[in-house]
């Protein structure tokens, strides 16, 4: 499982530092490069609930192997044929990486329920480290030849496919029919929503295109809910969405991801800004920025590995609230202390530590608050909340940046960062408040039971 998650992290981290230079060689402007990111976002958002549901229906190992084949094929295509078309197709296939975690947790909970929390914390730690290492390795490979870094994921892909062949399958009950109509509605609604979040800043948030697409997203998703309520075998049980514990955890995940993941791009901008030109920033180059990012994911690894012990002693609710409070503390620190590199990095490390805590505890709890045969889908819904939180966080921060540009330049004013940090802190505090509403179905700190209560029942 750790090898599979290692591949997931490499895939999510290796293209980001390469795309600007690779884009130049392939004659892709900034719009074209943004569209590559957009394709990955759309594919990941659509595939999250579909792969999770199909895994619960037809076997977690089978769908994991299909997902591994898709991601490995996309990675190999990009490396062998570095072209704009290959990038577009490849990153779309790589979107299946979002199925890895829910499907692995489905296997883990079935085959080794007593190791569920320790296993998830380890996998989250490996994921965070791999994301940071993937970017560093890809950047080092591409120093002499821009496209050399595109091979970063290929050898790891081979190991992950082999690991997928060796994994056991879950022994949870499976079966049922796939609701194609609901799948079509959910896909259309999520695509429209992601397009609004990703492109709203470029199109203009009040433009007819943005507003029209937002209305389409709402109407289609409402229609999807109505279809699911009437279906004998729904694609995603709306009753599951009404589970109070799953709802609280997913909302907390959204709030935590808003800042921790939504601000990653802006964090690199701040570290790389020239103080002589803008009046702020750290004047760091690409390798130094990558080193800071790696330090943040190492802190995240520490937070992830500590989470099971913290939850056993203090309880799930306390750890959920702690994650939100640490995120808020880190961003409030950035508002007050961002004049020197040690000050800023210290605050960034607090955010990194909190990232490991929230990613570990939310994935663990979301797997335990539903029946075993719904595990992958519940974790998948939590992953979807994470993706949407990160996308909306990035969009909101982008709005603040666009509204605070230094007069006569294209540089972001320092006030834009202050507003961005403030928004991240405020949403994280809201997430901590939501965490206090979480009610565990068992005594705090007890060993997870093998068969939790049926999803949808009230606490």
C-alpha positions as CSV (number, residue, x, y, z in Angstrom):
1,X,0.0,0.0,0.0
2,X,2.8,2.4,0.8
3,X,4.4,1.8,-2.6
4,X,1.0,2.6,-4.3
5,X,0.7,5.8,-2.3
6,X,4.3,6.7,-3.1
7,X,3.4,6.6,-6.7
8,X,0.3,8.7,-6.0
9,X,2.5,11.4,-4.3
10,X,5.1,11.4,-7.1
11,X,2.4,11.9,-9.7
12,X,0.8,14.8,-7.8
13,X,4.2,16.5,-7.3
14,X,6.4,16.0,-10.3
15,X,4.7,18.0,-13.0
16,X,4.3,21.3,-11.2
17,X,8.0,22.4,-11.3
18,X,8.3,21.1,-14.9
19,X,5.3,22.6,-16.6
20,X,6.6,26.1,-17.2
21,X,9.8,24.9,-19.0
22,X,8.1,22.0,-20.7
23,X,5.3,24.4,-21.8
24,X,7.8,26.6,-23.5
25,X,9.3,23.7,-25.5
26,X,5.8,22.6,-26.5
27,X,4.7,26.1,-27.3
28,X,2.1,26.2,-24.6
29,X,1.4,29.6,-23.2
30,X,0.2,30.3,-19.6
31,X,-3.4,29.6,-20.7
32,X,-2.4,26.3,-22.2
33,X,-0.5,25.3,-19.1
34,X,-3.4,26.3,-16.9
35,X,-5.7,24.1,-19.1
36,X,-3.4,21.1,-18.3
37,X,-3.9,21.7,-14.6
38,X,-7.7,22.2,-15.3
39,X,-7.9,18.8,-17.1
40,X,-6.3,17.0,-14.1
41,X,-8.7,18.8,-11.7
42,X,-11.8,17.9,-13.8
43,X,-10.7,14.3,-14.2
44,X,-9.9,13.9,-10.5
45,X,-13.2,15.4,-9.4
46,X,-15.3,13.3,-11.7
47,X,-13.4,10.0,-11.0
48,X,-13.4,10.3,-7.2
49,X,-17.0,9.2,-6.5
50,X,-17.1,6.9,-9.5
51,X,-14.0,4.8,-8.7
52,X,-15.0,4.7,-5.0
53,X,-18.5,3.5,-5.7
54,X,-17.4,0.9,-8.3
55,X,-14.8,-0.4,-5.8
56,X,-17.5,-0.9,-3.2
57,X,-19.6,-2.7,-5.8
58,X,-17.1,-4.8,-7.7
59,X,-14.1,-5.2,-5.5
60,X,-11.5,-2.7,-4.2
61,X,-8.5,-4.5,-5.6
62,X,-10.0,-4.8,-9.1
63,X,-10.7,-1.1,-9.3
64,X,-7.4,-0.3,-7.7
65,X,-5.6,-2.2,-10.5
66,X,-7.7,-0.4,-13.1
67,X,-6.8,2.9,-11.6
68,X,-3.1,2.0,-11.4
69,X,-3.1,1.0,-15.1
70,X,-4.7,4.3,-16.0
71,X,-2.2,6.4,-14.1
72,X,0.8,4.4,-15.1
73,X,-0.4,4.5,-18.8
74,X,-0.8,8.3,-18.6
75,X,2.6,8.7,-17.0
76,X,4.3,6.6,-19.6
77,X,2.5,8.4,-22.5
78,X,3.7,11.8,-21.2
79,X,7.3,10.6,-20.9
80,X,7.5,8.7,-24.2
81,X,5.7,11.3,-26.3
82,X,6.1,14.8,-24.8
83,X,3.6,16.8,-26.8
84,X,0.6,18.9,-26.0
85,X,-1.8,16.2,-27.0
86,X,0.0,13.6,-24.9
87,X,0.1,15.9,-21.9
88,X,-3.7,16.5,-22.2
89,X,-4.5,12.8,-22.5
90,X,-1.9,11.8,-19.9
91,X,-3.0,14.1,-17.1
92,X,-6.6,13.1,-17.7
93,X,-5.6,9.5,-17.2
94,X,-3.5,10.5,-14.1
95,X,-6.7,11.9,-12.6
96,X,-7.5,8.3,-11.6
97,X,-4.9,8.7,-8.8
98,X,-7.7,10.0,-6.6
99,X,-9.1,6.4,-6.4
100,X,-5.9,5.1,-4.8
101,X,-6.6,6.2,-1.2
102,X,-10.4,5.3,-0.9
103,X,-9.8,1.8,-2.5
104,X,-6.7,1.1,-0.3
105,X,-8.6,2.1,2.8
106,X,-11.4,-0.3,1.7
107,X,-8.9,-3.1,1.6
108,X,-7.2,-2.1,4.9
109,X,-10.4,-1.8,6.9
110,X,-11.5,-5.2,5.6
111,X,-8.3,-7.2,6.0
112,X,-6.7,-5.5,9.0
113,X,-9.3,-3.3,10.9
114,X,-7.2,-3.2,14.0
115,X,-4.4,-1.4,12.0
116,X,-6.8,1.0,10.3
117,X,-5.7,4.2,11.9
118,X,-2.0,3.4,12.1
119,X,-2.1,2.3,8.5
120,X,-3.9,5.4,7.3
121,X,-1.5,7.7,9.2
122,X,1.5,6.0,7.6
123,X,-0.1,6.3,4.1
124,X,-0.8,10.0,4.6
125,X,2.8,10.5,5.7
126,X,4.2,8.7,2.7
127,X,1.9,10.7,0.4
128,X,3.1,14.0,1.7
129,X,6.7,13.1,1.6
130,X,6.4,11.7,-2.0
131,X,4.7,14.9,-3.2
132,X,7.7,17.0,-2.0
133,X,10.3,14.5,-3.2
134,X,8.6,14.1,-6.6
135,X,9.1,17.8,-7.3
136,X,12.7,17.8,-6.2
137,X,13.7,14.8,-8.3
138,X,11.9,16.0,-11.4
139,X,13.5,19.4,-11.1
140,X,17.0,17.9,-10.7
141,X,16.4,15.6,-13.8
142,X,15.3,18.5,-15.9
143,X,18.2,20.9,-15.1
144,X,20.1,19.8,-18.3
145,X,17.1,18.6,-20.4
146,X,13.6,20.0,-19.8
147,X,11.7,16.8,-20.7
148,X,14.0,14.4,-18.7
149,X,11.9,15.1,-15.6
150,X,8.8,13.7,-17.3
151,X,10.3,10.2,-16.7
152,X,10.2,10.7,-12.9
153,X,7.0,8.8,-12.4
154,X,7.7,5.9,-14.8
155,X,9.9,3.6,-12.6
156,X,7.7,4.2,-9.6
157,X,4.7,3.3,-11.8
158,X,6.2,-0.1,-12.5
159,X,6.7,-0.8,-8.8
160,X,3.1,0.4,-8.0
161,X,1.6,-1.9,-10.6
162,X,3.5,-4.8,-9.1
163,X,2.4,-3.9,-5.6
164,X,-1.2,-3.8,-6.9
165,X,-0.8,-7.3,-8.2
166,X,0.5,-8.5,-4.8
167,X,-2.2,-6.9,-2.6
168,X,-5.0,-9.0,-1.2
169,X,-8.7,-8.1,-2.0
170,X,-11.2,-6.9,0.6
171,X,-13.8,-9.4,1.7
172,X,-16.7,-7.0,2.1
173,X,-20.0,-7.8,0.5
174,X,-20.3,-6.5,-3.0
175,X,-22.7,-6.4,-5.9
176,X,-25.6,-4.2,-7.2
177,X,-26.1,-2.3,-10.4
178,X,-24.4,0.8,-11.6
179,X,-26.8,3.8,-12.0
180,X,-25.6,5.3,-15.3
181,X,-28.1,8.2,-15.3
182,X,-27.0,9.3,-11.9
183,X,-23.4,9.0,-12.9
184,X,-24.0,11.2,-16.0
185,X,-25.7,13.9,-13.9
186,X,-23.1,13.8,-11.2
187,X,-20.3,14.0,-13.8
188,X,-21.9,17.0,-15.6
189,X,-22.6,18.8,-12.4
190,X,-19.1,18.4,-11.0
191,X,-17.4,19.3,-14.3
192,X,-19.5,22.6,-14.4
193,X,-18.6,23.3,-10.8
194,X,-14.9,22.7,-11.2
195,X,-14.8,24.9,-14.4
196,X,-16.4,27.7,-12.4
197,X,-13.9,27.4,-9.6
198,X,-10.9,27.0,-11.8
199,X,-11.7,29.6,-14.5
200,X,-14.0,32.1,-12.7
201,X,-11.1,34.4,-12.0
202,X,-10.0,34.5,-15.7
203,X,-13.5,34.8,-17.0
204,X,-14.7,37.3,-14.4
205,X,-16.8,36.1,-11.4
206,X,-19.7,38.2,-12.6
207,X,-19.4,37.4,-16.3
208,X,-22.4,35.7,-18.0
209,X,-20.3,32.6,-18.7
210,X,-19.3,32.1,-15.1
211,X,-22.8,32.9,-13.7
212,X,-24.5,30.7,-16.3
213,X,-22.2,27.8,-15.7
214,X,-22.7,28.1,-11.9
215,X,-26.5,28.0,-12.4
216,X,-26.0,24.9,-14.6
217,X,-23.9,23.2,-11.9
218,X,-26.5,23.9,-9.2
219,X,-29.5,22.8,-11.3
220,X,-27.8,19.6,-12.5
221,X,-26.6,18.6,-9.0
222,X,-30.0,19.2,-7.6
223,X,-31.4,17.0,-10.3
224,X,-28.8,14.4,-9.4
225,X,-30.0,14.4,-5.7
226,X,-33.6,13.9,-6.8
227,X,-32.7,11.0,-9.1
228,X,-30.6,9.4,-6.3
229,X,-33.5,9.7,-3.8
230,X,-35.8,7.9,-6.1
231,X,-33.3,5.2,-7.2
232,X,-33.6,1.7,-5.7
233,X,-29.8,1.3,-6.0
234,X,-28.3,4.9,-6.0
235,X,-24.8,5.7,-7.2
236,X,-24.1,7.6,-4.0
237,X,-26.6,7.1,-1.2
238,X,-28.0,10.5,-0.3
239,X,-28.7,8.9,3.1
240,X,-25.0,8.5,3.5
241,X,-24.6,12.3,2.9
242,X,-27.1,12.9,5.7
243,X,-24.9,10.9,8.2
244,X,-24.1,13.7,10.8
245,X,-20.6,12.4,11.6
246,X,-19.6,12.1,7.9
247,X,-21.1,15.5,7.2
248,X,-19.1,17.1,10.0
249,X,-15.8,15.4,9.0
250,X,-16.3,16.3,5.3
251,X,-17.1,20.0,6.1
252,X,-14.0,20.1,8.4
253,X,-11.9,18.6,5.5
254,X,-13.2,21.3,3.2
255,X,-12.3,24.1,5.6
256,X,-8.8,22.6,6.3
257,X,-8.0,22.1,2.6
258,X,-9.1,25.7,1.8
259,X,-5.9,27.1,3.3
260,X,-3.4,24.3,3.5
261,X,-3.7,23.2,-0.1
262,X,-5.4,26.2,-1.6
263,X,-2.5,28.4,-0.6
264,X,0.4,26.2,-1.9
265,X,0.8,28.1,-5.2
266,X,0.7,31.5,-3.4
267,X,3.2,30.3,-0.9
268,X,5.7,29.7,-3.7
269,X,4.9,33.2,-5.1
270,X,5.7,34.8,-1.8
271,X,8.9,32.9,-1.2
272,X,10.1,33.8,-4.7
273,X,9.1,37.5,-4.7
274,X,11.9,40.0,-4.9
275,X,11.9,42.4,-1.9
276,X,13.6,45.1,-4.0
277,X,10.7,45.1,-6.5
278,X,7.7,44.4,-4.3
279,X,8.7,45.4,-0.8
280,X,8.1,41.9,0.5
281,X,9.2,38.3,-0.2
282,X,12.2,36.1,0.4
283,X,14.1,36.3,-3.0
284,X,14.3,32.5,-3.1
285,X,15.1,30.5,-6.3
286,X,13.3,27.3,-7.4
287,X,15.5,24.9,-5.5
288,X,15.3,26.8,-2.3
289,X,11.5,27.1,-2.7
290,X,11.3,23.3,-3.3
291,X,13.4,22.8,-0.1
292,X,11.0,24.8,2.0
293,X,8.1,22.8,0.5
294,X,9.9,19.6,1.4
295,X,10.4,20.8,4.9
296,X,6.6,21.5,5.1
297,X,5.7,17.9,4.0
298,X,8.3,16.5,6.5
299,X,6.4,18.4,9.2
300,X,3.2,16.9,7.7
301,X,4.7,13.4,8.0
302,X,5.4,14.0,11.7
303,X,1.8,15.3,12.2
304,X,0.4,12.3,10.5
305,X,2.4,9.7,12.4
306,X,1.5,11.4,15.7
307,X,-2.2,11.6,15.0
308,X,-3.3,8.0,16.1
309,X,-1.6,8.5,19.5
310,X,-3.2,11.9,19.9
311,X,-6.6,10.5,19.0
312,X,-6.2,7.6,21.4
313,X,-5.4,10.0,24.3
314,X,-7.5,13.1,23.6
315,X,-10.3,11.7,21.3
316,X,-11.3,12.3,17.7
317,X,-13.1,15.5,18.3
318,X,-10.2,17.1,20.0
319,X,-7.8,16.1,17.3
320,X,-10.1,17.4,14.6
321,X,-10.4,20.8,16.4
322,X,-6.6,20.8,17.0
323,X,-6.0,20.5,13.3
324,X,-8.2,23.5,12.5
325,X,-6.6,25.5,15.3
326,X,-3.1,24.8,14.2
327,X,-3.9,25.9,10.6
328,X,-5.4,29.1,11.9
329,X,-2.4,29.7,14.1
330,X,0.0,29.2,11.2
331,X,-1.8,31.7,9.0
332,X,-2.2,34.2,11.7
333,X,1.5,33.9,12.3
334,X,2.1,34.7,8.7
335,X,0.1,37.9,9.0
336,X,2.1,39.1,12.0
337,X,5.6,37.6,11.2
338,X,6.6,37.5,7.6
339,X,9.5,39.9,7.4
340,X,12.3,37.4,7.8
341,X,12.7,33.9,6.3
342,X,13.0,32.1,9.7
343,X,9.8,33.7,10.9
344,X,7.8,32.8,7.8
345,X,9.2,29.3,7.5
346,X,8.3,28.6,11.2
347,X,4.7,29.6,10.4
348,X,4.7,27.5,7.2
349,X,6.0,24.5,9.2
350,X,3.0,24.9,11.6
351,X,0.7,24.7,8.6
352,X,2.6,21.7,7.3
353,X,2.3,19.9,10.7
354,X,-1.5,20.7,10.7
355,X,-1.8,19.3,7.2
356,X,-0.6,15.9,8.3
357,X,-2.9,15.9,11.3
358,X,-6.1,16.8,9.4
359,X,-5.4,14.5,6.5
360,X,-4.8,11.6,8.8
361,X,-7.7,12.1,11.2
362,X,-10.3,12.9,8.6
363,X,-9.5,9.9,6.4
364,X,-9.5,7.6,9.4
365,X,-12.8,8.9,10.8
366,X,-14.6,9.0,7.5
367,X,-13.8,5.3,7.0
368,X,-15.2,4.4,10.4
369,X,-18.5,6.2,10.5
370,X,-20.2,4.1,7.8
371,X,-20.9,0.4,7.2
372,X,-17.9,-1.6,5.9
373,X,-19.4,-2.0,2.4
374,X,-19.5,1.8,2.0
375,X,-15.9,2.5,3.2
376,X,-14.4,3.5,-0.1
377,X,-17.3,5.7,-1.1
378,X,-17.2,7.5,2.3
379,X,-13.4,8.1,2.0
380,X,-14.0,9.1,-1.6
381,X,-16.5,11.8,-0.5
382,X,-14.0,13.1,2.0
383,X,-11.4,13.3,-0.8
384,X,-13.9,15.2,-2.9
385,X,-14.5,17.7,-0.1
386,X,-10.7,18.1,0.1
387,X,-10.4,18.8,-3.7
388,X,-13.3,21.3,-3.7
389,X,-11.9,23.0,-0.6
390,X,-8.5,23.4,-2.2
391,X,-10.0,24.7,-5.5
392,X,-12.3,27.2,-3.8
393,X,-9.4,28.3,-1.5
394,X,-7.2,28.9,-4.5
395,X,-10.0,30.8,-6.3
396,X,-10.7,33.1,-3.3
397,X,-7.0,33.8,-2.8
398,X,-6.8,34.6,-6.5
399,X,-9.6,37.1,-6.1
400,X,-7.8,38.9,-3.3
401,X,-4.6,38.9,-5.4
402,X,-6.5,40.3,-8.4
403,X,-8.0,43.0,-6.2
404,X,-4.7,44.1,-4.7
405,X,-2.2,44.8,-7.4
406,X,0.5,47.5,-7.0
407,X,-0.4,50.5,-9.0
408,X,1.5,50.7,-12.3
409,X,2.9,47.2,-12.0
410,X,1.7,43.6,-12.3
411,X,3.0,42.7,-8.8
412,X,0.6,41.7,-6.1
413,X,0.5,44.1,-3.2
414,X,1.4,42.9,0.3
415,X,-2.2,43.6,1.3
416,X,-3.3,40.8,-1.1
417,X,-1.3,38.3,0.9
418,X,-2.6,39.7,4.2
419,X,-6.2,39.2,3.0
420,X,-5.4,35.7,1.7
421,X,-3.7,34.7,5.0
422,X,-6.7,36.1,6.9
423,X,-9.2,34.2,4.8
424,X,-7.3,30.9,5.3
425,X,-7.2,31.5,9.1
426,X,-10.9,32.4,9.3
427,X,-12.0,29.3,7.4
428,X,-9.7,27.1,9.4
429,X,-11.2,28.5,12.6
430,X,-14.7,27.7,11.2
431,X,-13.4,24.1,10.6
432,X,-12.3,23.9,14.2
433,X,-15.7,25.0,15.3
434,X,-17.4,22.4,13.2
435,X,-15.1,19.8,14.7
436,X,-16.5,20.5,18.1
437,X,-19.9,19.3,16.8
438,X,-18.5,15.8,16.0
439,X,-19.9,13.0,18.1
440,X,-18.1,9.7,18.2
441,X,-20.3,6.5,18.0
442,X,-18.1,4.9,20.6
443,X,-16.1,5.7,23.6
444,X,-13.3,8.1,22.7
445,X,-10.0,6.4,22.0
446,X,-11.5,2.9,21.8
447,X,-10.3,0.4,19.1
448,X,-12.3,0.9,15.9
449,X,-15.1,-1.6,15.6
450,X,-15.3,-3.8,12.6
451,X,-18.9,-3.0,11.7
452,X,-19.9,0.5,12.6
453,X,-23.6,1.4,12.6
454,X,-25.5,1.8,9.4
455,X,-24.8,5.2,7.7
456,X,-27.4,7.8,8.0
457,X,-28.4,7.0,11.6
458,X,-28.3,9.9,14.1
459,X,-25.7,10.1,16.8
